[in-house]
């Protein structure tokens, strides 16, 4: 319990982003899954004869894997996130007049 209390802000920072982005944030290590295809194939080929052929194979594998990537939901919200607009529970918070 002490660990959860200590890390509360980090654990709940998930809700500081638009609700449309939550399923993308929850994915487990998207960079690693992107390169899994390349890693799997290069390990199975036991070397690519030369650096040039290895790079060509990795490039072609990445280009074919790119066809399966999902588009980001709520991509229209990215400028707001980058500019620092505050979101609470996935909903944009508008500044109140004082």
Backbone as a printed PyTorch tensor [residue, N CA C, xyz], in Angstrom:
tensor([[[  0.8280,  -1.1830,   0.0000],
         [  0.0000,   0.0000,   0.0000],
         [  0.8760,   1.2510,   0.0000]],

        [[  1.9460,   1.2180,   0.7380],
         [  2.8320,   2.3880,   0.7870],
         [  3.3940,   2.7120,  -0.5970]],

        [[  3.7190,   1.6830,  -1.3610],
         [  4.2430,   1.8880,  -2.7150],
         [  3.1820,   2.5250,  -3.6160]],

        [[  1.9290,   2.0850,  -3.5090],
         [  0.8460,   2.6750,  -4.2970],
         [  0.5920,   4.1250,  -3.9050]],

        [[  0.6600,   4.4060,  -2.6310],
         [  0.4650,   5.7840,  -2.1640],
         [  1.5970,   6.6690,  -2.6690]],

        [[  2.8180,   6.1400,  -2.6140],
         [  3.9770,   6.9150,  -3.0640],
         [  3.9150,   7.2040,  -4.5680]],

        [[  3.4920,   6.2270,  -5.3650],
         [  3.4720,   6.3640,  -6.8230],
         [  2.1010,   6.7590,  -7.3640]],

        [[  1.2330,   7.2610,  -6.5420],
         [ -0.1370,   7.5920,  -6.9500],
         [ -0.1890,   8.5390,  -8.1490]],

        [[  0.6000,   9.6080,  -8.1140],
         [  0.5730,  10.5900,  -9.2060],
         [  1.0090,   9.9760, -10.5360]],

        [[  2.0420,   9.1610, -10.4940],
         [  2.5120,   8.5150, -11.7310],
         [  1.4760,   7.5280, -12.2570]],

        [[  0.8460,   6.7850, -11.3720],
         [ -0.1560,   5.8030, -11.7960],
         [ -1.4030,   6.4680, -12.3720]],

        [[ -1.7740,   7.6030, -11.8480],
         [ -2.9950,   8.2680, -12.3030],
         [ -2.7470,   9.3000, -13.3970]],

        [[ -1.4980,   9.5000, -13.8010],
         [ -1.2140,  10.4630, -14.8670],
         [ -1.8120,  10.0210, -16.2010]],

        [[ -2.1770,   8.7590, -16.3060],
         [ -2.8690,   8.2040, -17.4710],
         [ -4.1170,   9.0150, -17.7930]],

        [[ -4.7990,   9.5040, -16.7860],
         [ -6.0500,  10.2430, -16.9610],
         [ -5.8390,  11.7140, -17.3270]],

        [[ -4.5800,  12.1450, -17.4180],
         [ -4.2770,  13.5270, -17.8060],
         [ -4.2040,  13.7060, -19.3150]],

        [[ -4.5840,  12.6810, -20.0600],
         [ -4.5810,  12.7210, -21.5210],
         [ -6.0100,  12.5410, -22.0260]],

        [[ -6.2820,  12.9300, -23.2690],
         [ -7.6420,  12.7600, -23.8090],
         [ -8.0610,  11.2920, -23.7920]],

        [[ -9.3390,  11.0430, -23.5710],
         [ -9.8570,   9.6810, -23.4800],
         [ -9.6000,   8.8920, -24.7630]],

        [[ -9.5500,   9.5790, -25.9100],
         [ -9.3010,   8.8800, -27.1690],
         [ -7.9060,   8.2540, -27.2170]],

        [[ -6.9680,   8.7750, -26.4430],
         [ -5.5900,   8.2890, -26.4680],
         [ -5.3450,   7.1590, -25.4710]],

        [[ -6.2960,   6.8870, -24.5810],
         [ -6.0480,   5.9310, -23.5100],
         [ -5.6850,   4.5440, -24.0170]],

        [[ -6.3730,   4.0490, -25.0500],
         [ -6.0580,   2.6900, -25.4920],
         [ -4.6710,   2.6110, -26.1210]],

        [[ -4.1630,   3.7150, -26.6600],
         [ -2.8140,   3.7050, -27.2150],
         [ -1.7690,   3.7740, -26.1010]],

        [[ -2.0880,   4.4520, -25.0300],
         [ -1.1610,   4.5530, -23.9030],
         [ -1.0610,   3.2040, -23.1930]],

        [[ -2.1640,   2.4690, -23.1420],
         [ -2.1880,   1.1910, -22.4350],
         [ -1.4200,   0.0860, -23.1380]],

        [[ -1.1180,   0.2110, -24.4110],
         [ -0.4500,  -0.8750, -25.1190],
         [  0.8930,  -1.1550, -24.4850]],

        [[  1.3030,  -2.3930, -24.5520],
         [  2.5600,  -2.7510, -23.9130],
         [  3.7150,  -2.6030, -24.8970]],

        [[  4.5330,  -1.6330, -24.6500],
         [  5.7680,  -1.3730, -25.3660],
         [  5.5990,  -1.3850, -26.8870]],

        [[  4.9750,  -0.3480, -27.4370],
         [  4.7320,  -0.3310, -28.8820],
         [  6.0050,  -0.3130, -29.7260]],

        [[  7.0870,   0.2340, -29.2230],
         [  8.3290,   0.2600, -29.9980],
         [  8.8880,  -1.1490, -30.1140]],

        [[  8.8540,  -1.8960, -29.0290],
         [  9.3540,  -3.2690, -29.0700],
         [  8.5160,  -4.1240, -30.0130]],

        [[  7.1930,  -3.9670, -29.9980],
         [  6.3760,  -4.7690, -30.9040],
         [  6.6000,  -4.3890, -32.3540]],

        [[  6.9570,  -3.1500, -32.6140],
         [  7.2510,  -2.7260, -33.9800],
         [  8.4740,  -3.4540, -34.5220]],

        [[  9.4950,  -3.5860, -33.7020],
         [ 10.7290,  -4.2090, -34.1580],
         [ 10.7670,  -5.7180, -33.9420]],

        [[  9.7070,  -6.3000, -33.3940],
         [  9.6830,  -7.7400, -33.1540],
         [  9.8010,  -8.5220, -34.4540]],

        [[  9.1470,  -8.0650, -35.4980],
         [  9.2070,  -8.7500, -36.7890],
         [ 10.6350,  -8.7800, -37.3150]],

        [[ 11.3010,  -7.6440, -37.2550],
         [ 12.6800,  -7.5730, -37.7510],
         [ 13.5870,  -8.4590, -36.9100]],

        [[ 13.4400,  -8.3930, -35.6000],
         [ 14.2770,  -9.2050, -34.7130],
         [ 14.0520, -10.6920, -34.9650]],

        [[ 12.7960, -11.0800, -35.1220],
         [ 12.4620, -12.4900, -35.3420],
         [ 13.0790, -13.0000, -36.6440]],

        [[ 12.9580, -12.2260, -37.7030],
         [ 13.4640, -12.6620, -39.0130],
         [ 14.9910, -12.6750, -39.0670]],

        [[ 15.6350, -11.6770, -38.4940],
         [ 17.0950, -11.6450, -38.5610],
         [ 17.7070, -12.7470, -37.7080]],

        [[ 17.0560, -13.1150, -36.6340],
         [ 17.5610, -14.2040, -35.7990],
         [ 17.4490, -15.5280, -36.5420]],

        [[ 16.3880, -15.7020, -37.3010],
         [ 16.1580, -16.9660, -38.0170],
         [ 17.0640, -17.1230, -39.2330]],

        [[ 17.4880, -16.0260, -39.8500],
         [ 18.3180, -16.1320, -41.0510],
         [ 19.7800, -16.4010, -40.7230]],

        [[ 20.1650, -16.3040, -39.4600],
         [ 21.5350, -16.5730, -39.0010],
         [ 22.5770, -15.7470, -39.7540]],

        [[ 22.3070, -14.4710, -39.8790],
         [ 23.2430, -13.5890, -40.5540],
         [ 22.7440, -13.2550, -41.9550]],

        [[ 23.1310, -12.1260, -42.4400],
         [ 22.6050, -11.6430, -43.7170],
         [ 23.7020, -11.4840, -44.7570]],

        [[ 24.7740, -12.2000, -44.6120],
         [ 25.9100, -12.1590, -45.5300],
         [ 26.6910, -10.8470, -45.4310]],

        [[ 26.0210,  -9.7270, -45.4970],
         [ 26.7310,  -8.4540, -45.3700],
         [ 25.8320,  -7.4460, -44.6570]],

        [[ 26.4310,  -6.3590, -44.2540],
         [ 25.6680,  -5.3030, -43.5800],
         [ 24.6210,  -4.7130, -44.5240]],

        [[ 24.9860,  -4.5680, -45.7830],
         [ 24.0850,  -3.9770, -46.7680],
         [ 22.8320,  -4.8300, -46.9630]],

        [[ 22.9910,  -6.1320, -47.0740],
         [ 21.8140,  -6.9960, -47.2530],
         [ 20.9820,  -7.0480, -45.9750]],

        [[ 21.6310,  -6.9700, -44.8200],
         [ 20.8950,  -6.9490, -43.5530],
         [ 20.0330,  -5.7070, -43.4190]],

        [[ 20.5890,  -4.5560, -43.7820],
         [ 19.8230,  -3.3100, -43.7400],
         [ 18.6700,  -3.3280, -44.7430]],

        [[ 18.9170,  -3.8870, -45.9180],
         [ 17.8570,  -3.9700, -46.9270],
         [ 16.7200,  -4.8600, -46.4370]],

        [[ 17.0690,  -5.9880, -45.8180],
         [ 16.0420,  -6.8910, -45.3030],
         [ 15.2500,  -6.2200, -44.1790]],

        [[ 15.9380,  -5.5450, -43.2710],
         [ 15.2540,  -4.8630, -42.1640],
         [ 14.3320,  -3.7730, -42.6990]],

        [[ 14.7790,  -3.0370, -43.6960],
         [ 13.9560,  -1.9860, -44.2870],
         [ 12.6940,  -2.5670, -44.8990]],

        [[ 12.8280,  -3.6310, -45.6770],
         [ 11.6660,  -4.2520, -46.3230],
         [ 10.6970,  -4.8230, -45.2740]],

        [[ 11.2200,  -5.3930, -44.2040],
         [ 10.3570,  -5.9250, -43.1460],
         [  9.5820,  -4.8110, -42.4530]],

        [[ 10.2520,  -3.6720, -42.2130],
         [  9.5730,  -2.5430, -41.5790],
         [  8.5080,  -1.9560, -42.4990]],

        [[  8.7840,  -1.9000, -43.7850],
         [  7.8000,  -1.3730, -44.7320],
         [  6.5670,  -2.2750, -44.7880]],

        [[  6.7640,  -3.5870, -44.7180],
         [  5.6060,  -4.4850, -44.7420],
         [  4.8560,  -4.4460, -43.4120]],

        [[  5.5650,  -4.2820, -42.3070],
         [  4.9060,  -4.1960, -41.0000],
         [  4.1100,  -2.9040, -40.8730]],

        [[  4.5380,  -1.8560, -41.5630],
         [  3.8710,  -0.5630, -41.5000],
         [  2.4190,  -0.6540, -41.9740]],

        [[  2.1240,  -1.5820, -42.8600],
         [  0.7640,  -1.7390, -43.3800],
         [ -0.2170,  -2.1650, -42.2880]],

        [[  0.2740,  -2.7710, -41.2200],
         [ -0.5880,  -3.2820, -40.1500],
         [ -0.7380,  -2.3140, -38.9900]],

        [[ -0.0220,  -1.1970, -39.0020],
         [ -0.0880,  -0.2580, -37.8860],
         [ -1.4360,   0.4340, -37.8550]],

        [[ -1.9320,   0.6630, -36.6610],
         [ -3.1930,   1.3830, -36.4670],
         [ -2.9370,   2.8750, -36.4330]],

        [[ -3.9030,   3.6190, -36.9130],
         [ -3.7960,   5.0680, -36.8110],
         [ -4.1730,   5.4800, -35.3900]],

        [[ -3.6240,   6.5710, -34.9630],
         [ -3.8870,   7.0760, -33.6280],
         [ -5.2950,   7.6470, -33.5550]],

        [[ -6.0900,   7.1590, -32.6130],
         [ -7.4110,   7.7290, -32.3900],
         [ -7.2470,   9.0890, -31.7290]],

        [[ -8.0660,  10.0380, -32.1170],
         [ -8.0010,  11.3600, -31.5160],
         [ -6.7750,  12.1340, -31.9210]],

        [[ -6.3070,  11.9300, -33.1470],
         [ -5.0920,  12.6320, -33.5700],
         [ -5.2940,  14.1380, -33.6420]],

        [[ -6.5360,  14.5740, -33.7210],
         [ -6.8070,  16.0120, -33.6980],
         [ -6.5340,  16.6170, -32.3220]],

        [[ -6.4000,  15.7880, -31.3030],
         [ -6.1080,  16.2610, -29.9390],
         [ -4.6140,  16.4420, -29.6810]],

        [[ -3.7720,  15.9480, -30.5620],
         [ -2.3270,  16.0300, -30.3320],
         [ -1.8160,  17.4550, -30.1560]],

        [[ -2.2510,  18.4290, -30.9740],
         [ -1.7680,  19.7990, -30.7430],
         [ -2.1330,  20.3180, -29.3490]],

        [[ -3.2980,  19.9150, -28.8420],
         [ -3.6930,  20.3450, -27.4980],
         [ -2.7820,  19.7250, -26.4420]],

        [[ -2.4770,  18.4460, -26.6030],
         [ -1.6010,  17.7690, -25.6380],
         [ -0.2140,  18.4040, -25.6600]],

        [[  0.3050,  18.6640, -26.8550],
         [  1.6480,  19.2460, -26.9910],
         [  1.7040,  20.6480, -26.4090]],

        [[  0.6300,  21.4180, -26.5950],
         [  0.6470,  22.7920, -26.0830],
         [  0.3620,  22.8760, -24.5860]],

        [[  0.0610,  21.7520, -23.9560],
         [ -0.1010,  21.7280, -22.5070],
         [ -1.5090,  21.9580, -22.0060]],

        [[ -2.5210,  21.7520, -22.8470],
         [ -3.9090,  21.8870, -22.4000],
         [ -4.1830,  20.8340, -21.3370]],

        [[ -4.8760,  21.2140, -20.2910],
         [ -5.1390,  20.3050, -19.1820],
         [ -6.3550,  19.4280, -19.4640]],

        [[ -6.1920,  18.1310, -19.2280],
         [ -7.2810,  17.1690, -19.3290],
         [ -7.4690,  16.5320, -17.9610]],

        [[ -8.7100,  16.3590, -17.5720],
         [ -9.0200,  15.6910, -16.3080],
         [-10.0220,  14.5930, -16.6120]],

        [[ -9.6590,  13.3580, -16.2870],
         [-10.4730,  12.1750, -16.5820],
         [-10.7990,  12.0920, -18.0690]],

        [[ -9.8740,  12.4970, -18.9180],
         [-10.0220,  12.4040, -20.3590],
         [-10.8060,  13.5210, -21.0080]],

        [[-11.2590,  14.4840, -20.2270],
         [-12.0670,  15.5920, -20.7480],
         [-11.2530,  16.8760, -20.6350]],

        [[-11.2800,  17.6790, -21.7000],
         [-10.5340,  18.9280, -21.6990],
         [-11.1070,  19.8820, -20.6570]],

        [[-10.2070,  20.5030, -19.9110],
         [-10.6030,  21.4830, -18.8920],
         [-10.3750,  22.8750, -19.4320]],

        [[-11.4140,  23.6570, -19.4420],
         [-11.3170,  25.0370, -19.9210],
         [-11.0240,  25.9480, -18.7290]],

        [[-10.1440,  26.9230, -18.9190],
         [ -9.8260,  27.8300, -17.8180],
         [-11.0590,  28.6440, -17.4200]],

        [[-11.2510,  28.8050, -16.1370],
         [-12.3890,  29.5820, -15.6520],
         [-11.9520,  31.0240, -15.4460]],

        [[-12.8540,  31.9330, -15.7470],
         [-12.5600,  33.3590, -15.5620],
         [-12.5730,  33.6750, -14.0890]],

        [[-11.6330,  34.4830, -13.6510],
         [-11.5200,  34.8130, -12.2230],
         [-12.4000,  35.9580, -11.8350]]])
